[in-house]
């Protein structure tokens, strides 16, 4: 299972980095033309948060915002690709800005980055930290994992009673055997 997970991560990383590296060789951005701004870089799992992409030199262009999560569950939106990567296309307005709302589905660190249609990175990589919703947000939610399975106390009591009956039977049998001799 781990071998498949590592293979999927390696393939996704190679696919993401290969076109970006080739495109970056043609276009030399000493400073990235796009900036992503967030309300906060700490977000809550399951709650939407807004981000704004600003690319002043790229008005009326379509860009892709890529969200990546290294864990088992995945990132923003409803479609999740290999290695927890999800992308959303935004069309920049005449000022070169666009706003999107995203929701993450698992606690952990996420990265956000803007790419051109050809895979060229247009922004630096931003890190978001997703935290679990606070205790008591939902009825019956104490912030802990759900308890599964059953309690074993009745079975332990029955096993103890059977053990006691067996030991008592053994002792009574030995005492009777000694009295007869």
Steps between C-alpha positions, in 0.01 A plus 500: 500500500777742591691407185198595287455825692866597454485404131190714448664795676818461293305481173287802590807699603683409179196593291458830682868594495599386149277740303563779750876456470490494119274805479702684760812459283328699220359773724725643766292653777748655738194604696168318462224712340220363722430525871242304702347669804297321767278617785723282718753228427345288776166358386241271655418161345158502336460880506542698177774762480565764235816564305579775251742458209658823373698497175514865387687419176262222395156666476221287347713183509403156626723370779491183708522501879637166616437374854711210623467291817757234587267292720256221416191717466497783256476868458269764373184441303330175422739350242821355633786380285803280575701600810230736626534762225204703379485786252254775426510726194437870550451770238671820606300821455626812321696594813670159506322373813267211578345368819420139588352322796645165604438242772751246630392157620777388738730662755860556397718721282388597150689691232347744251666620180390674179592349161457612139317277250833354386600405856732795564494599868371856535526537877705380788367207702283599795438271798166474679444311822161333542384428853211284614179674593478587870335274756127542536443645151258222412254329734676209669837602354769509766786529249609139552471204269179304509494189721446183300450137591341373818592488864663178611407529868208247487724246324778548753252452786369177341857373445590580862189318626584193289858508627374518860262206441787298346740571787230424758419169326869406493546580873182311600608197294845491662358541850256210446781285357715557811212420736440169329856386548 
